[in-house]
Amino acid sequence: MIHALLAILLCQLAGEATVRALGLPLPGPVLGMVLMVLALRLSPRLLALVSPLARGLLANMSLLFVPAGVGVVGHAAILGAQGGPLFLALLGSTVLAIAVGALTFAAVARLTGNRDD
């Protein structure tokens, strides 16, 4: 289990170090995830090592959201004062994301000739 956690953290560290060294415009953990996926695809042994830890982390993922919930409760006064604008921003960004996703899907379907009228 320690070796699996070490493998995951080393991929994140490698991603972070690469991004900082090369000045890449993306988060280090994202590059670390890409490196981890590549390593898992190339090494069945690493996949077998990391799988039990990954399953355990995914099974308990809800615990990782507790700090965010505590932060929201801790800033309830600010949230109450800014609730209206925050709600409108969330609603607007959600509608915009759905619209952009639908338009992108329609454009890709039109370009590939997969039209389902």
C-alpha positions in Angstrom: 0.0 0.0 0.0 2.8 2.4 0.8 4.5 1.6 -2.5 1.3 2.3 -4.4 0.8 5.7 -2.6 4.5 6.5 -3.3 3.9 5.7 -7.1 0.9 8.1 -7.2 2.7 10.9 -5.3 5.9 10.5 -7.5 3.8 11.0 -10.6 2.3 14.1 -9.1 5.7 15.3 -8.1 7.1 14.6 -11.6 4.2 16.5 -13.2 4.7 19.5 -10.8 8.5 19.5 -11.4 8.1 19.3 -15.2 5.5 22.1 -15.3 7.7 24.4 -13.1 10.9 23.6 -15.0 9.5 24.1 -18.5 7.0 26.8 -17.5 4.1 25.0 -19.0 0.7 26.6 -18.8 -1.1 23.8 -17.0 -1.4 22.5 -13.5 1.3 20.1 -12.4 -1.1 17.5 -11.0 -2.8 17.4 -14.4 0.5 16.5 -16.1 1.1 14.1 -13.2 -2.2 12.3 -14.0 -1.2 12.0 -17.6 2.1 10.5 -16.6 0.3 8.1 -14.2 -2.1 7.0 -17.0 0.8 6.4 -19.3 2.7 4.5 -16.6 -0.4 2.3 -15.9 -0.9 1.6 -19.6 2.8 0.6 -20.0 3.2 -1.4 -16.8 0.6 -4.1 -15.8 2.7 -4.6 -12.6 2.2 -1.0 -11.6 -1.5 -1.3 -12.4 -1.8 -4.3 -10.1 0.1 -2.4 -7.4 -2.0 0.7 -7.6 -5.5 -0.8 -8.1 -6.3 -1.7 -4.5 -5.3 1.7 -3.2 -7.3 3.4 -6.0 -10.3 1.4 -5.1 -10.0 2.3 -1.5 -9.6 6.0 -2.2 -12.6 6.0 -4.5 -14.7 4.1 -2.0 -14.0 6.8 0.6 -14.0 9.8 -1.7 -16.9 11.4 0.1 -14.6 12.1 3.0 -12.5 14.3 0.8 -15.5 16.7 0.5 -15.8 17.3 4.2 -13.2 20.1 4.4 -15.1 22.0 1.6 -18.3 21.6 3.5 -16.7 22.9 6.7 -15.3 25.8 4.7 -18.8 26.7 3.4 -20.3 26.5 6.9 -17.4 28.5 8.3 -18.1 31.3 5.8 -21.9 31.2 6.1 -22.1 35.0 6.8 -20.3 35.8 3.6 -22.3 33.3 1.7 -25.5 34.7 3.1 -24.5 38.3 2.1 -23.4 37.2 -1.4 -25.9 34.4 -1.9 -27.9 36.0 -4.7 -25.0 37.0 -7.0 -23.3 33.7 -6.3 -26.5 31.8 -7.2 -26.9 33.8 -10.4 -23.2 33.2 -11.3 -23.6 29.4 -10.8 -26.8 29.3 -12.7 -25.4 31.3 -15.6 -22.2 29.4 -15.9 -24.2 26.1 -15.8 -26.5 27.2 -18.6 -23.6 28.5 -20.6 -21.6 25.2 -20.1 -24.6 23.1 -21.3 -25.2 25.4 -24.3 -21.5 25.3 -25.3 -21.5 21.5 -24.9 -24.6 21.1 -27.1 -23.2 23.4 -29.8 -19.9 21.6 -29.7 -21.6 18.3 -30.1 -23.7 19.6 -33.0 -20.7 21.0 -34.7 -18.7 17.8 -34.3 -21.6 15.7 -35.5 -22.0 17.9 -38.5 -18.3 17.8 -39.4 -18.1 14.0 -39.0 -21.4 13.4 -40.9 -23.1 11.7 -38.0 -26.4 13.6 -38.1 -29.3 12.1 -36.3 -32.3 14.2 -37.5 
